[in-house]
């Protein structure tokens, strides 16, 4: 007999169960046929849903807890849902939010509030941070400067170990706004952009014109769409740090360190290099990636199956405005990789196209990614602070000499 339907937020899809157990969806069906899992059916829907406690009980009986993800336990979250090639924050579709919501409004949503978050710059701290950033070499990337800015702001915060939710939210708003303002080019210091909204600040940081309303709107959309993506590697690093009750700044530094990789946060830079090669020599570049699809930076995804909703949204807006000389090379790669290998453009490719189309800094894709993800990481830190501490513990399987 199927279970009695539970509220939507308490149910897991078949795909989610497979991810938690580290098995294929066919194996989940096998568990159902053997009576090891009991499905729930909703009125008018053929799909099966499962109660989390039933899945956890199966994990306990079979010893499969965490085997698929490598973590010591599965993580229940109320923040982000990835399902059916869609992305939603607390039940609200991210692509719909990107149409009009500000970064501040999305931060309020993700951080568990009903109002937009106040992301106001701490002017006194800002001057000190800029002095500290002067020690970095001239060619330092924006994400490297961002890490140091977060570290400097955390070091000067005498109350950083106060983990009361309200205190964490207030600290997060000041930290994110001030760290972003610290990255502004010198010519923007003291300008109206310094005290503006996050989308305008980030537009100036990555080399765009903050008076270009269309560009600011594109950056805003990117920051909203990339704010969170469930338990990505960098987000996991944040939650592990929060589980040992590290202060917020240290949690964000853990995330910034984990994302600084061509396999994660800086993948957009690799995608931009591919795009530039396609502009210079479209046929040769297409032939290279068709022969070796692993070289197609910015295409395919581990979670999405047929399309990345973030890329669909951003590329759609970019094409409405016009890609100019990029249209031909970009379309050639997108269509060729889809037809030959079933690879679709992901958010890294969309960021690369955005950066190239508007002549932003070379490292703009990874900088926008990091700036967006700071907002989501705060939400995960807050959620983890509410859990029992020290709950993440991997078990090593010793294979060395005895």
C-alpha positions in Angstrom: 0.0 0.0 0.0 1.3 3.5 -0.8 2.0 5.8 2.0 -0.5 8.5 3.0 0.5 11.7 1.1 2.7 14.1 3.1 3.1 17.8 2.6 5.1 18.6 -0.6 8.2 19.8 1.1 8.6 16.5 3.0 8.6 14.3 -0.1 11.5 13.2 -2.3 11.4 12.4 -6.0 12.7 9.2 -7.4 15.7 11.1 -8.8 16.5 12.6 -5.4 16.3 9.2 -3.7 18.7 7.8 -6.2 21.1 10.7 -5.6 20.9 10.2 -1.8 21.5 6.5 -2.0 24.1 6.7 -4.7 22.3 4.3 -7.0 20.5 4.5 -10.4 16.8 5.3 -10.6 16.2 1.7 -11.8 17.6 0.5 -8.5 15.1 2.7 -6.6 12.3 1.0 -8.6 13.8 -2.3 -7.6 13.6 -1.3 -3.9 9.9 -0.5 -4.4 9.2 -3.8 -6.1 10.9 -5.7 -3.2 8.9 -3.7 -0.7 12.0 -2.0 0.7 10.6 1.4 -0.1 6.9 2.5 -0.2 6.0 5.2 -2.7 3.5 8.0 -2.2 1.3 9.1 -5.1 -0.3 12.5 -5.5 -3.7 13.1 -7.0 -3.5 13.3 -10.8 0.2 12.4 -11.0 1.8 9.2 -12.1 5.2 10.0 -10.5 6.2 8.3 -7.2 7.4 10.3 -4.2 9.0 9.0 -1.0 9.1 10.1 2.6 12.7 11.1 3.8 12.4 9.0 6.9 11.7 5.9 4.8 14.8 6.6 2.7 16.9 7.1 5.8 15.6 3.8 7.3 16.6 2.0 4.1 20.0 3.6 4.3 20.4 2.4 7.8 19.3 -1.2 7.0 21.5 -1.5 3.9 24.5 0.4 5.1 24.4 2.7 2.0 24.4 5.9 4.0 26.4 8.5 2.1 27.9 5.9 -0.3 26.8 7.8 -3.4 28.0 11.3 -2.3 31.0 10.5 -0.2 29.5 12.4 2.7 28.8 11.1 6.2 25.1 11.8 5.8 22.5 13.1 3.5 21.6 16.8 4.1 18.0 17.9 4.3 17.6 21.5 3.1 14.8 24.0 2.6 16.9 26.3 0.5 17.2 25.1 -3.1 15.4 22.4 -5.2 16.9 20.9 -8.4 14.3 18.9 -10.2 13.3 18.2 -13.8 16.0 20.6 -15.2 14.5 23.4 -13.1 16.0 25.5 -10.2 14.0 26.9 -7.4 14.8 28.9 -4.2 12.5 28.1 -1.3 9.9 26.9 -3.8 10.2 30.0 -6.1 11.5 29.4 -9.7 14.9 31.0 -10.0 14.3 32.0 -13.7 11.1 33.8 -12.7 12.9 35.6 -9.9 15.6 36.6 -12.3 13.1 38.6 -14.4 12.8 41.3 -11.8 14.1 40.5 -8.3 17.1 42.3 -7.0 20.1 40.6 -5.4 19.0 42.1 -2.1 15.5 40.6 -2.4 16.9 37.1 -3.3 19.2 37.3 -0.3 16.2 38.1 1.9 14.4 35.0 0.5 17.4 32.7 0.8 18.3 33.9 4.3 14.8 33.1 5.5 13.3 36.5 5.7 10.3 38.3 4.1 12.1 41.5 3.3 15.1 42.4 1.1 18.4 42.3 2.9 20.3 45.6 3.5 23.6 45.3 1.8 25.2 48.5 3.1 29.0 49.2 2.9 30.9 49.8 6.2 32.8 52.9 5.1 35.4 52.7 8.0 36.1 49.1 7.3 36.3 49.7 3.5 39.2 52.0 3.8 41.2 49.5 5.9 40.4 46.7 3.4 41.6 48.7 0.5 44.8 49.4 2.3 45.2 45.6 2.9 44.4 44.7 -0.8 47.3 47.0 -1.9 49.7 44.3 -0.8 48.5 42.0 -3.5 50.4 41.9 -6.9 48.9 44.1 -9.6 47.8 41.1 -11.6 45.8 39.4 -8.8 42.5 38.0 -9.9 39.3 39.3 -8.5 38.5 36.1 -6.6 41.9 36.3 -4.9 41.2 39.9 -4.0 37.7 38.9 -2.8 39.2 36.2 -0.5 41.6 38.7 1.1 38.8 41.2 1.5 36.6 38.7 3.3 39.6 37.7 5.5 40.4 41.3 6.5 36.8 42.1 7.3 36.5 39.0 9.4 39.7 39.6 11.3 38.5 43.1 12.3 35.1 41.8 13.5 35.2 41.4 17.3 31.7 39.8 17.3 32.3 37.3 14.5 31.7 34.3 16.8 28.2 35.5 17.7 26.1 32.9 15.7 22.7 34.3 16.6 20.8 34.2 13.3 19.9 37.9 13.4 23.5 38.8 14.1 24.8 36.5 11.3 22.4 38.1 8.8 23.4 41.6 9.8 27.1 40.7 9.6 26.6 39.0 6.2 25.0 42.1 4.7 27.9 44.3 5.8 30.5 41.8 4.8 29.2 41.1 1.3 28.6 44.7 0.5 31.9 45.9 1.8 34.0 43.2 0.2 32.4 43.9 -3.1 33.0 47.7 -2.8 36.6 47.0 -2.0 37.1 45.5 -5.4 35.9 48.6 -7.3 38.5 50.1 -9.6 40.1 53.2 -8.1 38.2 55.6 -10.4 35.0 54.5 -8.8 36.1 55.0 -5.2 33.8 57.4 -3.4 31.3 57.4 -6.3 27.6 56.7 -6.1 28.4 53.2 -7.3 30.2 52.4 -4.1 26.9 52.8 -2.1 24.7 51.4 -4.8 23.0 48.0 -5.1 25.0 44.8 -5.6 24.2 44.4 -9.3 25.6 47.9 -10.0 28.6 47.4 -7.8 29.5 44.1 -9.5 29.0 45.6 -12.9 31.7 48.1 -12.1 33.9 45.5 -10.4 34.1 43.3 -13.5 34.9 46.2 -15.8 31.5 47.1 -17.1 29.8 50.5 -17.3 27.5 50.9 -14.2 25.6 53.5 -16.1 24.7 50.9 -18.8 21.3 49.9 -17.5 21.0 46.9 -19.9 24.3 45.5 -18.7 23.5 46.1 -15.0 20.3 44.2 -15.6 22.2 41.2 -17.2 24.6 41.1 -14.2 21.7 41.2 -11.8 20.1 38.3 -13.6 23.4 36.3 -13.4 23.8 37.1 -9.7 20.3 35.9 -9.0 20.5 32.7 -11.1 23.8 31.7 -9.6 23.1 32.5 -6.0 22.7 28.9 -5.0 22.8 25.4 -6.5 22.2 23.0 -3.7 25.1 21.0 -2.3 27.8 21.9 -4.8 31.4 21.3 -3.7 32.0 24.8 -2.5 28.7 24.8 -0.6 29.6 21.6 1.0 32.8 23.2 2.2 30.7 26.0 3.7 28.4 23.6 5.5 31.2 21.5 6.9 32.8 24.7 8.3 29.5 25.8 9.7 29.0 22.4 11.3 32.1 22.9 13.5 30.7 26.4 14.3 33.3 28.4 12.3 32.4 32.1 12.1 30.6 33.3 9.0 33.7 34.8 7.4 35.6 31.6 7.7 32.7 29.6 6.2 32.7 32.0 3.2 36.5 31.6 2.9 36.0 27.9 2.8 33.6 28.3 -0.1 35.8 30.7 -2.0 38.7 28.4 -1.7 36.8 25.3 -2.9 35.3 27.2 -5.9 38.6 28.5 -7.1 39.2 25.7 -9.6 38.7 25.2 -13.4 36.5 22.3 -12.4 34.2 24.6 -10.5 34.0 28.3 -10.1 36.6 29.3 -12.7 35.1 27.0 -15.4 33.6 30.1 -16.9 37.1 31.4 -17.7 37.9 28.2 -19.6 34.6 28.6 -21.4 35.6 32.1 -22.4 38.9 30.9 -23.9 36.9 28.3 -25.9 34.6 31.1 -27.1 37.5 33.3 -28.1 39.0 30.4 -30.1 35.7 29.9 -31.8 35.6 33.6 -32.8 39.1 33.4 -34.2 38.6 30.1 -36.1 35.1 28.6 -35.9 35.5 25.5 -38.0 38.8 24.4 -36.4 37.4 25.0 -32.9 34.2 23.1 -33.6 36.2 20.2 -35.1 38.4 20.1 -32.0 35.6 19.9 -29.5 33.6 17.4 -31.6 36.6 15.1 -31.6 37.2 15.7 -27.9 34.0 16.8 -26.1 36.0 16.9 -22.8 37.5 20.1 -24.2 34.1 21.7 -24.5 34.3 23.9 -21.4 30.9 25.4 -20.6 28.8 22.5 -22.0 27.0 19.6 -20.3 26.2 19.3 -16.6 26.3 16.7 -13.9 22.8 17.5 -12.6 20.8 18.8 -15.6 19.9 16.3 -18.3 18.7 18.4 -21.3 19.2 22.0 -20.5 20.6 24.3 -17.8 17.8 26.8 -16.9 20.4 29.4 -15.8 22.1 29.3 -19.2 18.7 29.3 -21.1 17.7 32.4 -19.3 20.9 34.4 -19.7 21.6 33.4 -23.3 18.0 34.2 -24.2 18.3 37.7 -22.8 21.7 38.1 -24.5 20.3 37.1 -27.8 17.3 39.4 -27.5 19.8 42.3 -27.2 21.9 40.8 -30.0 25.2 39.0 -29.9 26.7 40.7 -32.9 29.8 38.9 -34.2 29.5 36.3 -31.5 26.2 34.9 -32.8 27.7 32.8 -35.6 30.6 31.1 -33.6 28.5 30.6 -30.5 25.6 29.1 -32.4 28.0 26.8 -34.3 29.4 25.3 -31.2 26.0 25.1 -29.4 24.3 23.3 -32.2 27.3 21.1 -33.1 27.9 19.9 -29.6 24.2 19.2 -29.0 23.6 17.3 -32.2 26.8 15.2 -32.0 27.2 14.7 -28.2 24.0 15.8 -26.6 25.9 18.6 -24.8 24.0 21.7 -24.0 25.4 25.1 -22.9 25.6 25.6 -19.1 25.9 28.7 -16.9 29.7 28.8 -17.4 29.1 29.3 -21.2 26.5 31.9 -20.6 28.8 33.9 -18.3 31.5 33.6 -20.9 29.2 34.9 -23.6 28.1 37.8 -21.3 31.7 38.7 -20.5 32.9 38.6 -24.1 29.9 40.4 -25.5 30.3 43.3 -23.1 34.2 43.3 -23.1 34.4 42.6 -19.3 37.5 41.5 -17.5 39.0 38.2 -18.5 38.2 36.8 -15.0 34.7 38.3 -15.0 32.9 34.9 -15.2 34.5 33.5 -12.1 34.1 36.8 -10.2 30.4 37.0 -11.0 30.0 33.3 -9.9 31.8 34.0 -6.6 29.9 37.2 -5.9 26.6 35.4 -6.6 27.4 32.3 -4.5 28.3 34.4 -1.4 24.6 35.0 -1.0 23.7 31.3 -1.1 26.5 30.3 1.1 25.2 32.6 3.9 21.8 30.7 3.6 23.6 27.4 4.0 25.7 28.6 6.9 22.5 29.8 8.7 20.8 26.5 8.0 23.8 24.5 9.2 24.1 26.6 12.4 20.6 25.4 13.3 21.7 21.7 13.1 23.5 19.7 15.7 27.2 20.5 15.5 30.0 18.2 14.2 27.6 16.1 12.1 29.9 15.8 9.1 32.5 13.0 9.6 33.9 10.9 6.8 35.0 7.4 7.5 38.4 6.4 6.0 38.9 2.9 4.7 42.5 2.2 5.7 44.5 0.4 3.0 48.1 1.1 4.1 50.7 -1.1 5.8 49.8 -2.6 9.2 
